[in-house]
Amino acid sequence: MARPSRRPPSMPIRQTSTIGSSEKAFSIDDGPVKRLPVHHSRSDTACRDHKVLETSRYPLWRIPMPHGRSVRIVMFLLGLFGLVSTARPASAEVTRIEFTSKQPYGTFRAGDYVIWQGRIRGDLSPQEAIPGIDKAPRNERGRVDYAAKIILMMPAAPRGDNGALLVDVPNRGQVWAEAIYNSPRDVRFLPGTLEQGTGFLQDHGFAVAEVFWELGQGADLPSFADADGKTRFVEGAGFAIVRDAADFFAHAASDKDGTPNPLRGAINRVLASGRSQDGRFLKTFLLNGFNMIGNRRVFDGMHVFVSAAGLLPILQTGLGPMSSAEGAPTFDNPDFPGVNDGPLTIGEITAKVETRGEVPPRMILVNSTTDYYSLRASLGRTGASGIADQPLPANVRMYDIAGGPHVPAPKAPACTLAPGRLDWSPLSRALLLHLDAWVSRGTEPPASELMSLETAGGEPPALRAPSRLSAAVIQVPKRDQDGNALGGVRLPDVAVPTGTNGAQNQPQTFTCMLIGSFSPFAATKAERERTGDARLSIEERYHGRDDYVNRIRIAVQDLMARGFLLPEDAAVIVQEAASTNLFAPAPENAEPR
C-alpha cells in the first residue's frame, strides 16, 4: 500500500516546546509556503548528498525547477533517485487496525485526550533480514502475518497535538511512558500504569503509542516447526512490528480495509522512548537497519534510558514461552551472551548506520549510578578496551543521573538496604522537550554531563566484564565522602543531600542489583557518633530549615538555568523541601489577640 509522505510545509505546524532555546514558538498557518530550516549535524552532513531524509520531508514538487538544458539533467537525477528509492522497497506493511476500547482519558492544557486500545495486524516479506522469517507460513499474498497489541493516547480533536508522536516500547509487556514522564513526585509510578499522573505528556500535546512486540507479551509472532517438530518463534519480527506501527501512524491514511488511521495528518515527527530492556531494543533496532522503510526514516529521535552498553538478542528464533529478551548478564551469570557482545558504544552503532548511507536519529541517552555497578555502563563510554571515553557523535547527547537507581522500587523486602528513591522523572521531562526541540527545530540540548569514573575495585562489588572481552575495563563512579557520586546531572536530592543515594544493595540478585539504595544521614551528631556513622548528621550540615530550603532553591535555579529542570518541577521540589520533617516543627502560634 502506498503511504503518503509527511505533511508538506504548507500545512499547519505547531511547536509549543521552547525549553532550552531562545527561539520563540512558531506557527505556520497562513501566507506563502515557507521551507523550514534544516539543521545538519555531522551525521546529517555525511548523508545529505544522498537525499535520504530531506527529500522525504520536503516533496519534490516544492523544489523550484531550473530552465533549459538543466531541466534534462535534473530530470535524469530525479529519475535516478527514483531508482535508488525503489531499490530498497518497504518490506513490511500494516494491513489492519482494530480498536476494541475507546475511552476518554482526561482534560489537559492541550485539550481533551482519549485512550484507544486494540490490535494492529500486518505482514512481512519472507525476504526480510530476520532469522527464520523465510520458514514461516505465508498468507494468500505470499507474505508472513503478525499481530500485536497497541494503545494510543491522543488528542480527541484536531489541533490538540504538537505534531509529535512518541512511540513507547513496552518492557516485558509493561508500558513505561506514564511512569517515565508523568510520574508524580511522592507517588512514583511503576511500569504498566496508564494513570494520568502529572499529565506532562498530554499538557505538551504529545500523541503516545504503546506498541507491543515481545513473545508472550502482547505480540503474535510468526512461527514454524523445526526439523524436530518443535515450534520456533521468529522473535526478530518484534523489530518490524514497532517499525511498521510507527510508520503507519505517522504516514498512512487508512489500513487496507479503509479503517482510518486516527492520527492521519496530525504527525510531522516521530520519537521513540525505551527504558532498560527497551533502550537496548532501540539501539539494536537502529544498528540492524530497522529505522528505515525504503528511503524514509522511521524515528527522528530516540530517548534511551538506562540501557548501559547493552543490545537485545532477539534476532534469533526461540522456543518460548518466554522471550529471548528476558535474560541479561547477572552476578550469577556474567557471561550471558548477546547483550554485551558489541558494538558497545553509541558511536560504533552510529558509524555503522552512516556507513549504510542512513541519517541517524537525534538521540539522548541516560544512565543511572546503578547502571555502572550492575550493567557495565562504563563500556558504553569506552568500548571493549581501556578507560578513555570514545567521542560521542554529533547526533547524540549522554547524561548520567548522579545517585539514580536503575529502577524505582517503593519496597524491597528481599534486599538488605532500603531501595533507592531518587526521583529522576523531572530530568526525563526536561530531556524529552530538549529532544523534541532538537528534532523539530534543530535547537541543540545541553552538553553531555557524565560522572567521573575510576576502575572498579572489590567494594562495593561491580559486575565484571564478560570473559570474551579480555581487554575490557569496568569503571564505576567516583564518590565523595558521603558516598554520593561525583559529576553527572546532580538533582537537588543529591546536590543538597539528606543521605547517600545510589549505593549498591545486597544480595546481588537480579532485583537487588538494579534498585540501588538510600541510606539516610543521622539526625544529630550524637546519633551518628552512637552508631559509628562517619557522615555528618543533618544538624551538622544545615543551620535549620531555612538554610536547607535555600540550598535546595539554589540547586533548583542552577538546574533550570542549564536546562535540566522545568519550572513546574522546580516549584514542587522547593515545596517538598519547605515541608520536610527533617527539622523541628515551627513553634505554635500564641493565643490570638
BALO-198577 format. One record per residue (C-alpha): x, y, z. Coordinates in nm, 2 decimals. Example, Ala and Ser with C-alpha at 12.3 -4.5 7.8 and 13.67 -1.06 7.14 Angstrom:
<sites>
1.23, -0.45, 0.78;
1.37, -0.11, 0.71;
</sites>
This chain:
<sites>
0.00, 0.00, 0.00;
0.15, 0.34, -0.10;
0.19, 0.56, 0.20;
0.17, 0.94, 0.18;
0.47, 1.14, 0.27;
0.48, 1.36, 0.58;
0.27, 1.67, 0.57;
0.41, 1.93, 0.34;
0.54, 2.26, 0.49;
0.22, 2.44, 0.38;
0.02, 2.26, 0.64;
-0.01, 2.39, 1.00;
0.29, 2.32, 1.22;
0.26, 2.40, 1.59;
0.55, 2.38, 1.83;
0.49, 2.45, 2.20;
0.81, 2.34, 2.35;
1.07, 2.61, 2.39;
1.28, 2.48, 2.67;
1.65, 2.55, 2.65;
1.61, 2.77, 2.35;
1.60, 3.14, 2.29;
1.38, 3.08, 1.98;
1.02, 3.16, 2.00;
0.75, 2.90, 1.93;
0.64, 2.92, 1.57;
0.32, 2.87, 1.38;
0.28, 2.84, 1.01;
-0.09, 2.86, 0.93;
-0.12, 3.12, 0.66;
0.07, 3.31, 0.40;
0.32, 3.18, 0.14;
0.48, 2.84, 0.17;
0.79, 2.85, 0.38;
1.06, 2.59, 0.39;
1.17, 2.53, 0.75;
1.55, 2.55, 0.81;
1.73, 2.22, 0.80;
1.99, 2.18, 1.08;
2.27, 1.94, 0.98;
2.48, 1.76, 1.24;
2.80, 1.59, 1.14;
2.59, 1.28, 1.08;
2.34, 1.47, 0.87;
2.61, 1.62, 0.65;
2.76, 1.28, 0.58;
2.44, 1.17, 0.41;
2.27, 1.48, 0.28;
2.41, 1.43, -0.07;
2.21, 1.11, -0.09;
1.89, 1.30, -0.02;
1.79, 1.01, 0.20;
1.60, 1.22, 0.45;
1.54, 1.57, 0.33;
1.35, 1.48, 0.02;
1.10, 1.29, 0.23;
1.05, 1.59, 0.45;
1.00, 1.84, 0.16;
0.83, 1.70, -0.15;
0.99, 1.74, -0.49;
0.70, 1.94, -0.62;
0.80, 2.22, -0.38;
1.16, 2.25, -0.52;
1.20, 2.52, -0.78;
1.29, 2.37, -1.12;
1.56, 2.52, -1.34;
1.51, 2.60, -1.71;
1.67, 2.50, -2.03;
1.93, 2.23, -2.06;
1.95, 2.19, -1.68;
1.60, 2.05, -1.69;
1.72, 1.73, -1.86;
1.99, 1.70, -1.60;
1.76, 1.75, -1.31;
1.50, 1.51, -1.45;
1.78, 1.25, -1.50;
1.89, 1.29, -1.14;
1.53, 1.27, -1.02;
1.48, 0.95, -1.22;
1.80, 0.81, -1.08;
1.68, 0.90, -0.73;
1.36, 0.72, -0.80;
1.55, 0.41, -0.90;
1.75, 0.43, -0.58;
1.43, 0.47, -0.38;
1.28, 0.16, -0.53;
1.60, -0.03, -0.48;
1.51, -0.06, -0.11;
1.13, -0.12, -0.11;
0.93, -0.13, 0.21;
0.94, -0.49, 0.31;
0.65, -0.48, 0.56;
0.31, -0.34, 0.58;
0.02, -0.28, 0.83;
-0.29, -0.44, 0.68;
-0.55, -0.38, 0.96;
-0.61, -0.19, 1.28;
-0.88, -0.29, 1.52;
-0.98, -0.09, 1.83;
-1.18, -0.28, 2.09;
-1.19, 0.00, 2.35;
-1.23, 0.38, 2.30;
-1.25, 0.58, 2.62;
-1.19, 0.94, 2.73;
-0.86, 0.99, 2.90;
-0.88, 1.34, 3.06;
-0.86, 1.71, 3.00;
-0.52, 1.88, 2.98;
-0.37, 2.21, 2.87;
-0.37, 2.08, 2.51;
-0.73, 1.98, 2.53;
-0.93, 1.66, 2.58;
-0.75, 1.33, 2.53;
-0.88, 0.98, 2.45;
-0.73, 0.64, 2.50;
-0.79, 0.37, 2.24;
-0.68, 0.01, 2.28;
-0.68, -0.27, 2.02;
-0.45, -0.46, 1.79;
-0.26, -0.40, 1.47;
-0.21, -0.66, 1.20;
0.04, -0.67, 0.93;
0.26, -0.89, 0.71;
0.63, -0.92, 0.63;
0.82, -1.01, 0.32;
0.98, -1.36, 0.37;
1.30, -1.19, 0.23;
1.33, -0.96, 0.54;
1.67, -0.99, 0.72;
1.50, -1.16, 1.01;
1.62, -1.51, 1.11;
1.35, -1.77, 1.05;
1.11, -1.54, 0.86;
1.17, -1.74, 0.54;
1.05, -2.06, 0.72;
0.72, -1.92, 0.85;
0.38, -1.99, 0.68;
0.27, -1.74, 0.42;
-0.07, -1.58, 0.36;
-0.25, -1.55, 0.03;
-0.02, -1.27, -0.07;
0.29, -1.48, -0.01;
0.38, -1.28, 0.30;
0.41, -1.36, 0.67;
0.15, -1.24, 0.91;
0.18, -1.09, 1.26;
-0.04, -0.91, 1.51;
0.03, -0.71, 1.82;
-0.15, -0.51, 2.09;
-0.15, -0.13, 2.07;
-0.26, 0.15, 2.29;
-0.30, 0.51, 2.17;
-0.33, 0.82, 2.40;
-0.41, 1.11, 2.17;
-0.60, 1.44, 2.14;
-0.97, 1.39, 2.09;
-0.99, 1.67, 1.84;
-0.76, 1.81, 1.56;
-0.51, 2.07, 1.66;
-0.48, 1.94, 2.01;
-0.14, 1.79, 1.94;
0.20, 1.94, 1.89;
0.28, 1.73, 1.58;
0.49, 1.47, 1.76;
0.42, 1.10, 1.81;
0.60, 0.94, 2.09;
0.63, 0.56, 2.04;
0.69, 0.39, 2.38;
0.84, 0.04, 2.36;
0.69, -0.17, 2.64;
0.93, -0.36, 2.87;
0.83, -0.73, 2.93;
0.47, -0.64, 2.84;
0.47, -0.33, 3.07;
0.42, 0.02, 2.93;
0.66, 0.28, 3.06;
0.57, 0.62, 2.92;
0.35, 0.74, 3.20;
0.60, 0.61, 3.47;
0.89, 0.79, 3.30;
0.73, 1.12, 3.21;
0.41, 1.16, 3.41;
0.52, 1.02, 3.75;
0.43, 1.25, 4.04;
0.69, 1.34, 4.30;
0.57, 1.15, 4.60;
0.40, 0.85, 4.44;
0.64, 0.70, 4.19;
0.46, 0.52, 3.91;
0.56, 0.16, 3.85;
0.57, 0.02, 3.50;
0.24, -0.08, 3.35;
0.04, 0.21, 3.47;
-0.18, 0.41, 3.24;
-0.27, 0.67, 3.50;
-0.25, 1.04, 3.40;
-0.02, 1.14, 3.68;
0.12, 1.49, 3.62;
-0.03, 1.49, 3.27;
0.30, 1.62, 3.13;
0.29, 1.44, 2.80;
-0.07, 1.54, 2.74;
-0.02, 1.90, 2.85;
0.25, 1.93, 2.59;
0.04, 1.78, 2.32;
0.23, 1.45, 2.25;
0.04, 1.17, 2.10;
0.16, 0.84, 2.26;
0.16, 0.50, 2.10;
0.24, 0.18, 2.30;
0.34, -0.09, 2.05;
0.38, -0.44, 2.20;
0.65, -0.65, 2.03;
0.76, -0.93, 2.26;
0.70, -1.30, 2.26;
0.44, -1.39, 2.52;
0.38, -1.02, 2.60;
0.11, -0.90, 2.36;
0.26, -0.99, 2.02;
0.16, -1.28, 1.80;
0.49, -1.35, 1.62;
0.53, -1.57, 1.32;
0.64, -1.93, 1.39;
0.73, -2.25, 1.22;
0.80, -2.61, 1.31;
1.17, -2.71, 1.30;
1.32, -3.04, 1.20;
1.24, -3.19, 1.54;
0.87, -3.08, 1.52;
0.92, -2.81, 1.78;
0.75, -2.47, 1.73;
1.00, -2.19, 1.69;
0.91, -1.83, 1.71;
1.05, -1.56, 1.48;
1.14, -1.32, 1.76;
1.32, -1.06, 1.54;
0.97, -0.98, 1.39;
0.93, -0.76, 1.70;
1.16, -0.50, 1.55;
0.94, -0.50, 1.23;
0.62, -0.46, 1.43;
0.74, -0.15, 1.60;
0.88, -0.01, 1.27;
0.56, -0.08, 1.08;
0.33, 0.06, 1.35;
0.53, 0.38, 1.39;
0.54, 0.44, 1.02;
0.17, 0.36, 0.98;
0.06, 0.61, 1.24;
0.29, 0.88, 1.11;
0.21, 0.84, 0.74;
-0.09, 0.62, 0.64;
-0.44, 0.75, 0.57;
-0.61, 0.41, 0.64;
-0.55, 0.04, 0.66;
-0.63, -0.19, 0.36;
-0.99, -0.23, 0.47;
-1.03, 0.15, 0.47;
-1.03, 0.19, 0.85;
-0.89, 0.54, 0.90;
-0.56, 0.60, 1.08;
-0.67, 0.80, 1.39;
-0.35, 1.01, 1.37;
-0.37, 1.08, 0.99;
-0.24, 1.42, 0.90;
-0.15, 1.51, 1.26;
0.21, 1.38, 1.28;
0.52, 1.55, 1.14;
0.79, 1.39, 1.36;
0.82, 1.06, 1.54;
1.02, 1.00, 1.87;
1.09, 0.67, 2.04;
1.13, 0.60, 2.41;
1.28, 0.29, 2.55;
1.39, 0.20, 2.90;
1.64, -0.07, 3.01;
1.55, -0.37, 2.80;
1.38, -0.15, 2.55;
1.66, 0.10, 2.54;
1.86, -0.20, 2.42;
1.58, -0.27, 2.18;
1.61, 0.07, 2.02;
1.98, 0.06, 1.98;
1.96, -0.29, 1.83;
1.67, -0.17, 1.61;
1.89, 0.11, 1.48;
2.20, -0.10, 1.44;
2.02, -0.36, 1.22;
1.86, -0.12, 0.98;
1.50, -0.12, 1.11;
1.49, 0.26, 1.13;
1.43, 0.28, 0.76;
1.14, 0.20, 0.53;
1.26, 0.24, 0.18;
1.43, 0.58, 0.20;
1.22, 0.71, 0.48;
1.34, 0.72, 0.84;
1.10, 0.58, 1.10;
1.22, 0.75, 1.42;
1.36, 1.11, 1.40;
1.46, 1.10, 1.77;
1.53, 0.83, 2.03;
1.51, 0.88, 2.41;
1.71, 0.58, 2.55;
1.71, 0.52, 2.93;
1.94, 0.31, 3.15;
2.04, 0.07, 2.87;
2.41, 0.08, 2.97;
2.63, -0.08, 2.70;
2.38, -0.35, 2.60;
2.20, -0.47, 2.29;
1.90, -0.71, 2.27;
1.95, -1.07, 2.14;
1.62, -1.13, 1.96;
1.74, -1.17, 1.61;
1.70, -1.54, 1.65;
1.43, -1.79, 1.67;
1.31, -1.91, 2.02;
1.11, -2.20, 2.16;
0.91, -1.98, 2.40;
0.71, -1.94, 2.61;
0.94, -1.66, 2.72;
1.12, -1.41, 2.50;
1.49, -1.43, 2.44;
1.49, -1.06, 2.55;
1.41, -1.18, 2.91;
1.76, -1.26, 3.01;
2.06, -1.04, 3.09;
2.41, -1.07, 3.25;
2.39, -1.10, 3.63;
2.64, -1.16, 3.91;
2.55, -1.53, 3.89;
2.58, -1.54, 3.51;
2.82, -1.26, 3.40;
2.89, -1.43, 3.06;
2.52, -1.43, 2.95;
2.56, -1.39, 2.57;
2.41, -1.14, 2.33;
2.39, -0.83, 2.55;
2.75, -0.71, 2.58;
2.89, -0.88, 2.26;
2.92, -0.54, 2.09;
2.91, -0.30, 1.94;
2.92, -0.14, 2.29;
2.92, 0.24, 2.23;
2.66, 0.46, 2.06;
2.94, 0.59, 1.84;
3.01, 0.25, 1.70;
2.64, 0.20, 1.63;
2.61, 0.54, 1.46;
2.91, 0.47, 1.24;
2.75, 0.15, 1.11;
2.43, 0.34, 1.04;
2.61, 0.61, 0.85;
2.81, 0.36, 0.65;
2.48, 0.23, 0.51;
2.40, 0.58, 0.39;
2.14, 0.65, 0.65;
2.09, 0.96, 0.86;
2.08, 0.85, 1.22;
1.82, 0.99, 1.45;
1.89, 1.25, 1.72;
1.95, 1.06, 2.04;
1.95, 1.13, 2.41;
2.09, 0.85, 2.63;
2.05, 0.85, 3.01;
2.23, 0.62, 3.26;
2.19, 0.59, 3.64;
2.46, 0.53, 3.90;
2.34, 0.18, 3.95;
2.40, 0.10, 3.58;
2.77, 0.14, 3.63;
2.78, -0.12, 3.90;
2.54, -0.37, 3.77;
2.51, -0.32, 3.39;
2.86, -0.23, 3.28;
2.76, 0.12, 3.17;
3.12, 0.23, 3.15;
3.17, 0.01, 2.85;
2.91, 0.23, 2.67;
3.16, 0.51, 2.70;
3.50, 0.33, 2.65;
3.42, 0.04, 2.43;
3.58, -0.30, 2.48;
3.92, -0.18, 2.60;
4.09, 0.08, 2.80;
3.95, 0.36, 3.03;
3.93, 0.65, 2.78;
3.59, 0.77, 2.67;
3.53, 0.75, 2.30;
3.39, 1.07, 2.14;
3.02, 1.09, 2.11;
2.88, 1.15, 1.76;
2.71, 1.48, 1.68;
2.36, 1.33, 1.69;
2.40, 1.21, 2.05;
2.38, 1.36, 2.40;
2.45, 1.15, 2.70;
2.37, 1.22, 3.06;
2.44, 1.04, 3.39;
2.19, 1.07, 3.68;
2.42, 1.10, 3.99;
2.27, 0.88, 4.26;
2.00, 0.74, 4.04;
1.87, 0.38, 4.08;
1.82, 0.18, 3.76;
1.46, 0.12, 3.86;
1.24, 0.27, 4.14;
1.11, 0.03, 4.40;
0.89, 0.15, 4.68;
0.97, -0.17, 4.88;
1.24, -0.43, 4.85;
1.19, -0.68, 5.14;
1.44, -0.93, 4.99;
1.72, -0.67, 4.98;
1.94, -0.57, 5.27;
1.91, -0.19, 5.23;
1.63, 0.04, 5.17;
1.58, 0.08, 4.79;
1.70, 0.39, 4.60;
1.44, 0.67, 4.60;
1.59, 0.94, 4.38;
1.31, 1.09, 4.17;
1.45, 1.14, 3.82;
1.12, 1.20, 3.64;
1.18, 1.58, 3.64;
1.50, 1.52, 3.44;
1.32, 1.29, 3.20;
1.06, 1.55, 3.13;
1.31, 1.83, 3.06;
1.52, 1.60, 2.83;
1.21, 1.49, 2.63;
1.14, 1.85, 2.55;
1.50, 1.91, 2.45;
1.49, 1.60, 2.22;
1.17, 1.73, 2.06;
1.31, 2.08, 2.01;
1.63, 1.93, 1.86;
1.43, 1.72, 1.62;
1.17, 1.98, 1.53;
1.38, 2.30, 1.52;
1.74, 2.19, 1.54;
1.78, 2.35, 1.88;
2.06, 2.16, 2.05;
2.03, 2.02, 2.40;
2.27, 2.10, 2.68;
2.62, 1.95, 2.65;
2.66, 1.59, 2.78;
2.72, 1.56, 3.15;
2.88, 1.24, 3.28;
3.00, 1.11, 3.61;
3.37, 1.09, 3.69;
3.49, 0.73, 3.68;
3.75, 0.51, 3.84;
3.84, 0.15, 3.78;
3.61, -0.08, 3.98;
3.76, -0.24, 4.29;
3.62, -0.51, 4.51;
3.39, -0.29, 4.73;
3.12, -0.22, 4.65;
3.12, -0.50, 4.40;
3.06, -0.43, 4.03;
2.96, -0.68, 3.76;
3.28, -0.80, 3.60;
3.33, -0.78, 3.22;
3.24, -1.09, 3.02;
3.52, -1.33, 2.97;
3.52, -1.29, 2.59;
3.61, -0.91, 2.64;
3.96, -0.98, 2.77;
4.07, -0.61, 2.74;
3.75, -0.45, 2.89;
3.79, -0.24, 3.20;
3.48, -0.19, 3.42;
3.47, 0.15, 3.58;
3.23, 0.29, 3.84;
3.15, 0.65, 3.96;
3.39, 0.83, 4.19;
3.23, 0.92, 4.52;
3.26, 1.20, 4.77;
3.30, 1.15, 5.15;
2.93, 1.09, 5.18;
2.93, 0.81, 4.93;
2.74, 1.02, 4.66;
2.86, 1.00, 4.30;
3.07, 1.29, 4.16;
2.98, 1.46, 3.84;
2.68, 1.39, 3.61;
2.34, 1.57, 3.64;
2.30, 1.63, 4.02;
1.93, 1.67, 4.11;
1.86, 1.87, 4.42;
1.83, 1.55, 4.64;
2.20, 1.48, 4.56;
2.33, 1.84, 4.53;
2.18, 1.90, 4.88;
2.18, 1.55, 5.02;
1.99, 1.40, 5.32;
2.16, 1.07, 5.27;
2.37, 0.85, 5.04;
2.19, 0.78, 4.70;
2.25, 0.50, 4.46;
2.49, 0.28, 4.66;
2.48, -0.09, 4.58;
2.22, -0.31, 4.75;
2.26, -0.67, 4.86;
2.23, -0.96, 4.79;
2.34, -0.95, 4.43;
2.02, -1.09, 4.29;
1.87, -0.96, 3.97;
1.63, -0.74, 4.16;
1.86, -0.61, 4.43;
2.14, -0.53, 4.19;
1.92, -0.29, 4.00;
1.73, -0.09, 4.26;
2.03, 0.07, 4.44;
1.98, 0.20, 4.79;
1.92, 0.51, 5.00;
2.10, 0.54, 5.34;
1.98, 0.85, 5.54;
2.21, 1.06, 5.74;
2.17, 1.06, 6.12;
1.96, 1.34, 6.25;
2.20, 1.46, 6.51;
2.57, 1.44, 6.59;
2.51, 1.23, 6.90;
2.31, 0.98, 6.70;
2.58, 0.94, 6.43;
2.85, 0.90, 6.70;
2.65, 0.64, 6.87;
2.61, 0.44, 6.55;
2.96, 0.50, 6.42;
2.85, 0.68, 6.11;
3.13, 0.89, 5.97;
2.90, 1.11, 5.76;
2.79, 1.44, 5.90;
2.44, 1.45, 6.05;
2.16, 1.67, 5.93;
2.20, 1.91, 6.22;
2.58, 1.94, 6.14;
2.51, 2.01, 5.77;
2.23, 2.26, 5.78;
2.16, 2.55, 6.00;
1.79, 2.48, 6.03;
1.51, 2.45, 5.78;
1.57, 2.79, 5.61;
1.93, 2.70, 5.53;
1.83, 2.37, 5.39;
1.54, 2.51, 5.17;
1.76, 2.79, 5.05;
2.03, 2.55, 4.93;
1.76, 2.34, 4.76;
1.64, 2.66, 4.59;
1.99, 2.74, 4.47;
2.03, 2.39, 4.33;
1.69, 2.42, 4.15;
1.78, 2.75, 4.00;
2.11, 2.62, 3.87;
1.94, 2.32, 3.70;
1.67, 2.54, 3.54;
1.94, 2.77, 3.41;
2.12, 2.48, 3.25;
1.80, 2.33, 3.10;
1.77, 2.02, 3.32;
1.46, 2.12, 3.52;
1.12, 2.27, 3.43;
0.97, 2.55, 3.64;
0.67, 2.34, 3.74;
0.90, 2.07, 3.88;
1.12, 2.32, 4.05;
0.82, 2.45, 4.24;
0.72, 2.10, 4.36;
1.07, 2.03, 4.47;
1.10, 2.35, 4.67;
0.76, 2.30, 4.82;
0.86, 1.95, 4.94;
1.18, 2.08, 5.09;
0.99, 2.35, 5.28;
0.76, 2.10, 5.43;
1.02, 1.84, 5.53;
1.00, 1.68, 5.87;
1.38, 1.66, 5.90;
1.38, 1.97, 6.12;
1.19, 2.06, 6.44;
0.85, 2.20, 6.36;
0.79, 2.57, 6.38;
0.67, 2.69, 6.72;
0.29, 2.70, 6.76;
0.13, 3.04, 6.75;
0.03, 3.20, 7.07;
-0.34, 3.28, 7.15;
-0.48, 3.52, 6.90;
-0.51, 3.87, 7.03;
</sites>
